[in-house]
Amino acid sequence: IEGGALGAVRVGVSEDALQELLVSNVLKMLGITLVILLLAAVLIFRLSEILTRPLHHLMERAEHISKGHFSGRAITFPATDEIGRLANAMNDMERHLREGAQERSRLLRHIITAQEAERKRIAMELHDESGQTLTALLFSLRALANETDDENMQKALLAIRDETADTLTRLRSLAVELRPPALDELGIEAALEKLVADYRRKHAVDIELTCTVKAVPGDVESLAVYRIVQECLTNIVRHSQATRAQIRLTAGARIVLYVKDNGIGITQKRIRAARREKHLGIYGISERVRLLAGRMELSAEPPEWTTVYRIELRGKGEVDG
C-alpha cells in the first residue's frame, strides 16, 4: 500500500488451510467410496443369494432323491432359463424314479406274498400229509415190535421207530420255520413270543422281548418283521457270542423294530465282507428292509449293547410315496 510505505496485503489461501481442506476432501471421498463399496458388496451378496438359491434347492432335492426319498411336490421356478429347464428335468426324473420305485414295491410285495404262500402250502403238506404218514408208520412199527417174539427184530423195529419219531419232530420243526402257525392264528406279537421262547430254550442267551402293537401290521409287514427277527436271532446265537439280547417292536403308523445284543459287534466292513462271501444273513435283512421301502440303521450303544439294529417299515394303511 502506497508503494509499500504503509505495508502490504497478501490475498490467497495459506498452505496449512489448503492442506487441511485437501485432507478433508480426501477423507470424504474415501468415506463415500467405502459406503459405495459396502452397498455394492451387500447388493452383490443378495443377488448371488437370489441367483444361487434355486441351485441349492435343486442340490438338496437331488440329495434326497439319491437316498430314495421322493417328494410329492414338484419344484417350480418362474424362470425359463437354464435353471428353469434343469428344475423341469429334475421333476421329470423324480416322477419316473418314484413311479419305478412304486412299481418295484408292488412287484416285490407280490413276490414276497407268493413266496410266503408257497412256504405256507409246503408247511401244511409237511405237517398234514407227511406228518400223518410218519405218525401212522410209528404206530405200525410199535405194533410190529409188540407182535414179534424175536428180540433182535424187536430192537431193530424200536430203533427204526425212534428214528422215525426223530424225523417227525424235525419235520414239524421245519414246517413251523417255513410258516409259523401262530403268525396266522394269533398275530405278530404271539408269533414273536413263541419264536423267542424257542431260542431261549435252545440257546444260552437271555432274550428280552417287548411288543407295543397299536395297529396290527399287514400280512407282508408282519412276515417281514418275523423273518427279520428270526434272522437277527440266528446271527446272535451263531456269530455274535452274545449272552443278552433285547427285541423291542412298536407297530402303529410306522413299524419300528430294535434288536440289540452284547456280542462282539458288527461293522459295515463286516457286512460288505459277508456279501462278498455270500453269508447272506445280515445282507438278507438289509435287502428285505430295502425292498419294502424301509430303513435300517446299524449302530451301538456302549457299554451295554455292541450291536443295535433299528429297522423302520411302513405301518398299516401307509402307501408308497
C-alpha positions in Angstrom: 0.0 0.0 0.0 1.3 3.4 -1.1 4.3 1.8 -2.7 5.0 -0.2 0.4 5.0 2.7 2.8 2.0 1.6 4.7 2.6 -2.2 4.4 1.4 -5.0 2.1 -1.8 -7.0 1.8 -1.4 -10.7 0.6 -4.5 -12.3 -0.9 -4.8 -16.1 -1.2 -5.0 -19.3 0.9 -2.4 -20.4 3.4 -0.7 -23.7 2.9 -2.0 -25.1 6.2 -5.6 -24.3 5.3 -5.1 -25.7 1.8 -3.6 -28.9 3.2 -6.4 -29.2 5.8 -9.0 -28.7 3.0 -7.3 -31.3 0.9 -7.2 -33.9 3.7 -10.9 -33.3 4.5 -11.9 -33.7 0.9 -9.8 -36.9 0.6 -11.4 -38.3 3.7 -14.9 -37.5 2.4 -14.1 -39.2 -0.9 -12.7 -42.3 1.0 -15.8 -42.4 3.2 -18.1 -42.1 0.2 -16.1 -44.8 -1.7 -16.3 -47.2 1.3 -20.0 -46.7 1.6 -20.4 -47.4 -2.1 -18.2 -50.5 -1.9 -20.2 -51.7 1.2 -23.5 -51.2 -0.6 -22.1 -52.9 -3.7 -20.9 -55.8 -1.6 -24.3 -56.2 0.1 -26.1 -55.9 -3.3 -23.8 -58.5 -4.8 -24.3 -60.8 -1.9 -28.0 -60.5 -2.1 -28.0 -61.0 -5.9 -25.8 -64.1 -5.6 -28.0 -65.5 -2.9 -31.1 -64.9 -5.0 -29.3 -66.5 -8.1 -27.9 -69.5 -6.2 -30.9 -70.2 -4.1 -32.6 -72.3 -6.8 -29.3 -74.2 -7.3 -29.1 -75.0 -3.5 -32.7 -76.1 -3.6 -32.1 -78.4 -6.6 -29.0 -79.8 -4.9 -30.9 -80.6 -1.7 -33.7 -82.3 -3.8 -31.1 -84.3 -5.7 -29.6 -85.5 -2.4 -33.0 -86.6 -1.2 -33.6 -88.4 -4.5 -30.3 -90.2 -4.2 -31.4 -91.6 -0.8 -34.7 -92.8 -2.2 -36.8 -90.1 -0.6 -39.3 -88.7 -3.1 -41.4 -85.7 -2.6 -44.9 -85.3 -4.0 -44.4 -81.6 -4.7 -42.8 -80.5 -7.9 -40.0 -77.9 -8.0 -41.4 -74.7 -9.5 -39.4 -71.8 -10.7 -40.8 -69.0 -12.8 -37.6 -68.7 -14.8 -37.4 -70.2 -18.3 -33.6 -70.1 -18.4 -31.2 -73.0 -17.7 -32.3 -73.2 -14.1 -35.9 -73.5 -15.0 -35.2 -76.2 -17.6 -33.0 -78.0 -15.0 -35.8 -77.9 -12.5 -38.3 -79.3 -15.0 -35.8 -82.1 -15.9 -35.4 -82.9 -12.2 -39.2 -83.0 -11.7 -39.5 -85.5 -14.6 -36.6 -87.6 -13.3 -38.1 -87.7 -9.8 -41.5 -88.6 -11.2 -40.1 -91.5 -13.3 -38.0 -92.7 -10.3 -41.0 -92.5 -7.9 -43.2 -94.4 -10.4 -40.5 -97.0 -10.9 -40.0 -97.4 -7.1 -43.7 -97.8 -6.6 -44.0 -100.4 -9.3 -41.0 -102.2 -8.0 -42.5 -102.1 -4.5 -45.8 -103.6 -5.8 -44.0 -106.3 -7.7 -41.8 -107.2 -4.8 -44.7 -107.2 -2.4 -46.4 -109.7 -4.8 -43.3 -111.8 -5.0 -42.9 -111.9 -1.2 -46.6 -112.7 -0.8 -46.3 -115.5 -3.4 -43.2 -116.8 -1.7 -44.8 -116.9 1.7 -47.9 -118.5 0.3 -45.8 -121.3 -1.2 -44.0 -121.7 2.2 -47.4 -122.0 3.8 -48.5 -124.6 1.3 -45.4 -126.7 1.8 -45.6 -126.4 5.6 -49.2 -127.6 5.5 -48.2 -130.5 3.3 -45.3 -131.4 5.6 -47.5 -131.1 8.7 -50.7 -132.8 7.4 -49.7 -135.4 4.8 -46.1 -136.3 5.6 -46.7 -135.9 9.3 -49.7 -138.1 9.3 -47.9 -140.7 7.2 -45.0 -140.8 9.7 -47.4 -140.9 12.6 -49.1 -144.0 11.1 -45.7 -145.5 10.5 -44.8 -145.0 14.1 -47.9 -146.9 15.3 -47.2 -149.7 12.7 -43.6 -150.1 13.9 -44.7 -150.2 17.5 -47.4 -152.8 16.7 -44.8 -154.9 14.8 -42.4 -154.7 17.7 -45.0 -155.9 20.1 -46.1 -158.8 17.9 -42.7 -160.2 17.2 -41.0 -162.7 19.5 -37.6 -162.2 18.0 -35.7 -159.9 20.4 -33.2 -158.7 17.8 -36.1 -157.9 15.4 -37.9 -156.1 18.2 -34.8 -154.0 19.0 -34.4 -153.2 15.3 -38.1 -152.2 14.9 -37.9 -150.0 18.0 -34.7 -148.3 16.7 -36.4 -147.6 13.4 -39.4 -146.3 15.4 -37.2 -143.9 17.3 -35.5 -142.7 14.1 -38.9 -142.1 12.6 -40.1 -140.2 15.7 -37.0 -138.0 15.5 -37.6 -137.4 11.8 -41.2 -136.5 12.5 -40.1 -134.0 15.2 -37.6 -132.4 12.8 -40.3 -132.3 10.1 -42.7 -130.5 12.3 -40.0 -128.0 13.3 -39.2 -127.4 9.6 -42.9 -126.8 8.9 -43.0 -124.2 11.7 -39.9 -122.5 10.4 -41.4 -122.4 6.9 -44.6 -120.8 8.2 -45.3 -120.3 11.9 -48.9 -121.1 12.7 -49.0 -118.5 15.4 -48.4 -115.8 12.9 -51.7 -116.6 11.1 -53.7 -117.6 14.1 -52.6 -115.2 16.8 -50.7 -112.3 15.1 -47.2 -111.0 15.1 -46.9 -110.5 18.9 -47.7 -114.1 19.8 -45.6 -115.4 16.9 -42.5 -113.4 18.2 -43.2 -114.6 21.8 -43.2 -118.2 20.5 -40.0 -117.6 18.4 -38.1 -116.0 21.3 -39.3 -118.8 23.7 -37.8 -121.4 21.3 -34.5 -119.6 21.1 -34.4 -119.2 24.9 -34.9 -123.0 25.3 -32.3 -124.0 22.8 -29.6 -121.4 23.4 -27.9 -119.8 26.4 -28.9 -116.3 25.5 -31.1 -114.1 27.8 -33.6 -112.6 25.3 -35.9 -109.8 26.3 -39.0 -109.1 24.2 -41.2 -106.1 24.3 -44.1 -105.5 21.9 -46.4 -102.5 21.6 -48.9 -103.1 18.9 -51.2 -100.1 18.4 -52.3 -101.1 14.9 -52.0 -104.6 13.6 -49.5 -104.6 10.7 -50.4 -106.0 7.3 -49.6 -109.6 6.4 -46.5 -108.6 4.3 -45.1 -106.3 7.1 -45.8 -108.9 9.8 -44.0 -111.6 7.8 -41.1 -109.2 7.2 -40.8 -108.4 10.9 -40.9 -112.1 11.9 -38.3 -113.0 9.3 -36.1 -110.1 10.3 -36.2 -111.0 14.0 -35.7 -114.7 13.1 -32.6 -113.8 11.1 -31.3 -111.5 13.8 -31.6 -114.1 16.5 -29.9 -116.7 14.2 -27.0 -114.3 13.8 -26.8 -113.6 17.5 -26.7 -117.2 18.6 -24.3 -118.3 15.7 -21.9 -115.4 15.3 -22.1 -112.7 18.0 -21.1 -114.7 21.1 -23.7 -112.6 23.0 -25.2 -113.5 26.3 -28.0 -110.9 26.2 -30.3 -109.6 23.6 -33.2 -107.2 23.5 -36.0 -107.0 21.0 -38.4 -104.1 21.0 -41.3 -103.7 18.5 -43.6 -100.8 18.1 -46.4 -101.1 15.5 -48.6 -98.1 14.7 -48.5 -95.6 11.9 -44.9 -96.8 11.4 -43.3 -100.1 12.4 -40.1 -99.6 14.4 -38.1 -102.6 15.4 -35.0 -102.6 17.6 -32.8 -105.7 18.0 -29.8 -105.3 20.4 -27.1 -107.7 21.7 -23.9 -107.5 23.8 -21.8 -109.7 21.5 -18.6 -108.9 19.6 -20.3 -106.3 17.5 -20.6 -105.7 13.7 -19.5 -103.1 11.3 -20.2 -102.0 7.8 -16.9 -103.6 6.7 -18.2 -107.0 8.0 -21.4 -106.5 6.2 -19.6 -106.0 2.9 -17.4 -109.0 3.6 -20.5 -111.1 4.3 -21.9 -110.0 1.0 -18.7 -110.9 -0.9 -18.5 -114.3 0.9 -22.2 -115.0 0.3 -23.1 -115.0 4.0 -26.5 -113.7 3.3 -27.9 -113.2 6.9 -27.2 -109.5 7.5 -27.3 -108.7 3.9 -30.6 -110.5 3.6 -32.1 -108.4 6.4 -31.0 -105.2 4.7 -32.3 -106.3 1.3 -35.7 -107.3 2.8 -36.0 -103.9 4.5 -34.9 -102.1 1.3 -37.4 -104.0 -0.8 -40.2 -103.0 1.5 -39.1 -99.3 1.2 -38.0 -99.3 4.8 -34.8 -98.1 6.5 -32.2 -99.9 8.5 -29.6 -98.3 10.8 -26.8 -100.3 12.4 -25.1 -98.7 15.4 -24.0 -99.4 19.0 -24.9 -98.2 22.5 -21.8 -98.9 24.6 -21.2 -100.2 27.0 -24.4 -102.3 27.2 -25.1 -103.0 23.6 -22.4 -103.6 21.0 -24.8 -104.1 18.1 -28.1 -102.3 17.6 -30.4 -102.8 14.6 -33.0 -100.1 14.1 -35.5 -101.0 11.4 -38.4 -98.9 10.3 -41.2 -100.1 7.9 -44.5 -98.7 6.8 -47.4 -99.2 9.1 -50.8 -100.4 8.2 -52.6 -98.3 5.7 -49.5 -96.3 4.7 -49.0 -96.0 1.0 -45.9 -95.8 -1.2 -44.7 -92.3 -1.8 
